[in-house]
Amino acid sequence: MSGEHDLTRLLTGMRPRLNPGPYVFTTVPGPAVPPGVHPVVTVAETEALTLVVRQAEADAASLPYDYVAAWITLRVHSALDAVGLTAAVSTALAGAGISCNVVAGFHHDHLFVDQGRAGDALTVLRELAEGAA
């Protein structure tokens, strides 16, 4: 269960998948998640609790947000101490003018990119994987 460390294998095995729906980054002042909101990511910061949630849930709970993102999962099982995957992915996306917020889960890395650029991001990631082979 330790995950992959080899950068070539990580890149060739990314198999990026676009998850359905737009997502937003929002915050709540306390440690509690509002009812009806099911975050896919939470980050406890000094200022507030950051949540990444479906846009529809944020709207229903009247949570403010500025950025609407698409969620892409890299389906390779990357080791948490692997070196280079985040750098390679973010560099490739930056070269295409696509912003990217990366969240590492235990099994996979998750990318949140501008909703309007999701298709472009998938193309860049697939080309990166093909080029690493």
Secondary structure, 3 states (H helix, E strand, C coil): CCCECCHHHHHHCCCCEECCCCEEEEEECCCCCCCCCCCCEEEECCCCEEEEEEHHHHHHCCCCCCCEEEEEEECCCECCCCCCHHHHHHHHHHHCCCCEEEEECCCCEEEEEEHHHHHHHHHHHHHHHHHHC
